């Protein structure tokens, strides 16, 4: 009886995933204010590239209707958000949807440098307060109004 023949296996290297920012689900529910940006400071643990962000959101806000979100990332400028580096593709949080993890994909990867601080957060569209964000109190959040586009 002949032995079965197997094609030679190909080896491939998979880059490890590294968490960047907060990895826990916050205990504070915040309403998502339309036409605003909410960002927090995070330091890159390694040099590499980022292709997506993941956030924990719901459509259980006091407003009515589904709400669009994007993730934004800024360079640091003396402890404040500086130049806009990237903005993700849009994700729609459906009205009345339960809290869940949502992936925000960057159109092209962003190179980050270990030990460098970046500002990461949400850019939020209308309707006002249709969604909720899980977060932390006293997290150094920076907020500004900005018409969603």
WONORJO-V541019 format. One line per field, one symbol per residue. ss: DSSP state (H for helix, E for strand, L for the rest). phi: phi as a letter, one per 40 degrees, with the letter a starting at -180 (. if undefined). burial: + if it has 24 or more other C-alpha atoms within 12 Angstrom, else -. A space follows every 10 residues. Layout:
BEGIN
ss->???
phi->???
burial->???
END
This chain:
BEGIN
ss->LLLLLLLLLL LLLLLLLLLL LLLLLLLEEE ELLLLEEEEE EEELLLLEEE EEEEEEEELL LLLLLLEEEE EEEEEEELLE EEEEEEEELL EEELLLLLLE EEEEEEEEEE EELLLLEEEE EEEELLLLLL LEEEELLLLL LEEEELLLL
phi->.cccbbcccc cbbbcccbcb hcbbccbbcb ccccfabbbb cabccacibb babbbbbbbb cccbhcbcbb bbbbccbfgb cbcccabccc bcccdgccda cbcbccdbcb cbbdgccbbb abbbbcccfc bbbcabcgcg cbbacadcb
burial->---------- ---------+ ++-------+ ++++++++++ ++++-----+ ++++++++++ +---++++++ ++++++---+ +---++++++ +++++----- -+-+++---+ -+----++++ ++++++++++ +++++----- --+----+-
END
